[in-house]
């Protein structure tokens, strides 16, 4: 999936991404990088609102899984089940979230369970960057639910 296709998909299907002015910098089955500007995500302290930071990190991890499942030709409904977010420094400008593919062993286990049961869980991490340094870290557990083919 190209960055522009993923960006269009996010804006059309996850309206918050459009309101946040999320752009897709990179999209591949190995890594997704999203970016967002400060202005639509600002809080009362003139830094990025924590909810926006968390949302971008979740969107990056979700987008990585969406891209990987699509590359595998697997239709699914993908949802986040739980996450933890660490904020390491204030963000006062445009920021990015980078999600890297889980290890091969975890991915193969996830695919095996998904193909067998039509449902599987996997943990994906994403890292927020601002000004060339880490500003936050997310670890999210996602669930993929199989989608029955249309008749």
C-alpha positions, 0 to 999 in steps of 0.5 A: 500500500502506498503512503498516499493510499494509506493516508486516503484510507485513514482520512476516509475511514478514521475521521479523527486522522483527518481532523488531526491532519495526519499524513503518511510519511512511509508505509510498508509491511515492515514500517509505517511512519505518520506525521501530524502538525502541532496546530490541530493537536495543541493543548492549553500549554501550547504543546501536543495534547496527550490524546493526540500523541496517543492517537497518532501512536495507535494509528501508526501501529494499527496502520502497520498491521492493516498494511501487513494483513493487506499484503498477506491478502487477509481481510480483517476487522482490526481493533485495539484491545489495550495499550500503554503509553509513556510520555517522555517529553513535551512536543511543541511542533510537528511530530511523528509516530513510527511503528515497526513490524513485530518479530518474525516469530510473533508474526508467524504465530499471529498468522497461524492462529488467525488463519486457523481460528479467524481471530488473533492478537498481536502486540505492536510498538510505536515510538513518537519523535519530536526534534530528532529525539524520542518523545513517547512510546506506545505498546498496543495489543491489537485483535484481528477478526476475520471477515467473511467473504461477500456472497 
